C-alpha cells in the first residue's frame, strides 16, 4: 500500500483537543492509492453525485478541495424529512446515513476520478457501519449514484477494487439507490472551513485533505469551496 507520510499525519494531528460531534479522538487513519478506473465516466454538463463515507464533515472537506466540484452539501440520505435531524440521526434510530451531495463539472473531474479520490482518502471500503472513530449504520460507506452512467461506473469500479489486491480485507462498500437527500443543519455546512482547530477536524479530516494534496496534486484546490 502507498501511504501518506507519517510526518504529515503527525503534524496535522498534533495538539488535538477533547472532542464533541462526530466521534472521539483516536489514532489517525492510513490512506492508500486506489487504482485508476478502467471504466471512465462519459458525462457532460454539471452532474450531481452523493457519497456517504462516515462523518460528513470529512467527506465535504475533501471534495471541497477538488477542482471541478462546484458545490458540496452535508446532509442525510434516505429516511424521512421529519427525522432528518442531527440528534436523531446520530443516535442511530433513523434510517438515514450521513452523506454529502456534490455538484461537479465532468469536463474538469469525472465521476470515476471522484470514486478514486473517495476510496483513497475519504472512506475505508473494508468497513461496514463505521468509519474512523464513528460507529453505527448512519456512518456506513455507500456509493449513491444519481444516473445510469454513474451506476455503471460505480459497479465496474467496485469490481475492479476487489480484484486489485490494494486492500487486504474484503471490499464491503454498498451501492445504494438514490433516495431523498435532506441538507443538514447550517452549522454542519463548511464545518472544517469554519472550525479548523476543532479537535475532530485536526485529528481526522485535516489528514484526509493532506492525503488528497499528496496523492492527487493535479486536482487539488488549496482554498476551500465555500458554496
C-alpha positions in Angstrom: 0.0 0.0 0.0 1.2 3.5 -0.7 0.6 5.6 2.4 0.7 9.3 3.3 3.9 10.2 5.0 3.8 9.8 8.8 5.2 13.3 9.1 2.2 15.0 7.5 -0.2 12.9 9.7 1.6 13.6 12.9 1.9 17.3 12.3 -1.7 17.7 11.5 -2.8 15.5 14.3 -0.7 17.2 16.9 -2.4 19.1 19.7 -5.8 17.6 19.1 -8.5 18.7 21.6 -11.2 16.9 23.5 -13.9 16.2 21.0 -17.6 16.7 20.6 -19.5 15.9 17.4 -18.9 13.0 15.1 -16.7 10.9 17.3 -14.0 10.5 19.9 -10.3 11.1 19.3 -8.4 8.0 18.3 -5.3 7.4 16.1 -5.4 8.9 12.6 -6.3 6.8 9.6 -4.0 5.4 7.0 -4.7 6.3 3.3 -4.0 4.3 0.2 -3.8 4.9 -3.5 -6.9 3.4 -5.1 -6.5 2.1 -8.6 -7.1 4.2 -11.7 -10.6 3.3 -13.0 -10.6 1.2 -16.1 -14.2 2.2 -17.0 -14.3 6.0 -17.5 -17.4 8.0 -16.9 -18.9 9.6 -20.0 -20.9 12.7 -18.9 -21.4 16.3 -19.9 -22.9 19.3 -18.2 -23.0 19.7 -14.4 -23.8 16.5 -12.6 -24.7 15.5 -9.1 -23.4 12.6 -7.0 -23.9 11.5 -3.4 -21.2 9.9 -1.3 -21.6 8.5 2.2 -18.3 8.0 4.0 -18.7 8.3 7.7 -18.9 11.7 9.3 -20.0 14.2 6.6 -17.5 16.8 7.8 -14.6 15.0 6.3 -16.3 14.0 3.1 -17.3 17.6 2.5 -13.8 18.8 3.4 -12.1 16.6 0.9 -14.5 17.3 -2.0 -14.4 21.0 -1.3 -10.7 20.9 -2.2 -11.2 19.1 -5.6 -11.1 21.2 -8.7 -14.3 20.9 -10.7 -16.5 20.4 -7.7 -19.0 23.3 -7.7 -20.9 22.6 -4.5 -20.7 20.2 -1.6 -23.6 19.9 0.8 -23.6 17.8 4.0 -26.9 16.1 4.7 -28.9 13.0 5.4 -29.7 10.4 2.7 -32.8 8.2 3.0 -35.2 8.1 5.9 -37.9 10.8 6.3 -37.8 14.5 6.4 -39.3 14.6 9.8 -36.4 12.6 11.3 -33.7 14.3 9.3 -32.3 15.9 12.4 -28.7 15.6 13.7 -29.5 14.5 17.2 -31.9 11.8 15.9 -29.7 10.6 13.1 -26.6 10.5 15.3 -28.5 8.4 17.8 -28.9 5.7 15.2 -32.6 5.4 15.5 -33.4 6.6 12.0 -32.9 5.2 8.5 -30.6 7.9 7.3 -26.9 7.9 6.5 -24.7 10.9 6.8 -23.8 11.9 3.2 -22.5 14.7 1.0 -24.2 15.7 -2.2 -21.8 17.2 -4.7 -22.2 19.0 -8.0 -19.3 18.7 -10.3 -18.2 19.6 -13.9 -17.2 16.4 -15.8 -15.0 18.4 -18.1 -12.8 19.1 -15.0 -13.3 16.0 -12.9 -15.0 12.8 -13.9 -17.2 10.5 -11.7 -14.6 7.7 -11.9 -12.0 10.1 -10.7 -14.2 11.1 -7.8 -14.6 7.4 -6.9 -10.8 7.0 -6.8 -10.4 10.0 -4.5 -13.2 8.8 -2.3 -11.6 5.4 -1.7 -8.1 6.8 -1.5 -8.5 9.4 1.2 -12.1 9.5 2.4 -13.6 6.1 3.1 -12.2 2.6 4.0 -14.1 0.2 1.7 -13.4 -2.7 4.0 -15.5 -1.3 6.9 -19.3 -1.7 7.3 -21.4 0.6 9.5 -18.4 2.5 10.7 -15.6 4.8 9.5 -12.7 6.1 11.5 -13.9 6.6 15.1 -17.6 6.6 14.3 -19.8 3.7 14.7 -23.4 2.9 13.5 -25.3 2.3 10.3 -25.6 6.1 9.8 -21.8 6.1 9.2 -21.8 3.4 6.6 -19.8 4.0 3.5 -22.1 4.0 0.5 -22.0 5.0 -3.2 -25.2 6.6 -4.2 -25.3 7.1 -8.0 -27.8 9.5 -9.4 -27.7 8.3 -13.0 -27.4 5.1 -15.0 -23.9 6.2 -16.1 -22.8 6.6 -12.5 -24.3 3.3 -11.6 -22.4 1.5 -14.4 -19.1 3.2 -13.4 -19.6 2.5 -9.7 -20.3 -1.2 -10.3 -17.3 -1.6 -12.5 -15.0 0.3 -10.1 -16.0 -1.8 -7.1 -15.4 -5.0 -9.1 -12.0 -3.6 -10.1 -11.2 -2.8 -6.5 -12.0 -6.3 -5.4 -9.5 -7.7 -7.9 -6.8 -5.1 -7.3 -5.2 -6.5 -4.2 -4.8 -3.0 -2.8 -6.8 -3.9 0.3 -6.1 -6.9 2.4 -9.7 -7.3 3.6 -12.9 -7.8 1.6 -14.5 -4.8 0.0 -17.9 -4.3 1.6 -19.0 -0.8 0.4 -22.5 -0.8 -0.9 -24.1 0.8 -3.9 -27.4 2.3 -2.8 -30.4 3.5 -4.8 -30.7 7.3 -4.6 -33.5 8.4 -2.3 -34.3 11.7 -0.7 -31.4 13.9 0.4 -32.0 16.4 3.2 -29.4 19.1 3.8 -28.0 19.1 7.3 -28.3 21.9 9.8 -26.5 25.1 8.8 -23.8 24.7 11.4 -22.7 21.5 9.7 -22.1 23.1 6.3 -18.5 24.0 5.6 -17.7 22.8 9.1 -14.0 22.2 8.5 -13.6 25.6 7.0 -15.3 27.3 9.9 -13.7 25.2 12.6 -10.1 24.4 11.5 -8.9 24.0 15.1 -11.7 21.7 16.2 -10.2 18.5 17.6 -12.1 16.1 15.3 -11.1 18.1 12.2 -7.4 18.2 13.2 -7.2 14.6 14.0 -9.4 13.0 11.3 -10.2 15.4 8.5 -7.1 17.5 8.0 -5.1 14.4 7.3 -7.6 13.4 4.6 -7.1 16.8 2.9 -3.4 16.4 3.2 -3.6 13.0 1.6 -5.6 14.4 -1.3 -2.9 17.0 -1.9 -0.1 14.5 -1.7 -1.8 11.8 -3.9 -3.6 14.0 -6.4 -1.9 17.4 -6.7 -3.3 17.9 -10.2 -6.9 18.1 -8.9 -6.1 19.7 -5.5 -7.6 23.1 -4.9 -5.8 24.9 -2.0 -8.7 27.0 -0.9 -12.0 25.7 0.4 -15.1 25.7 -1.8 -17.4 27.9 0.2 -20.7 27.3 -1.6 
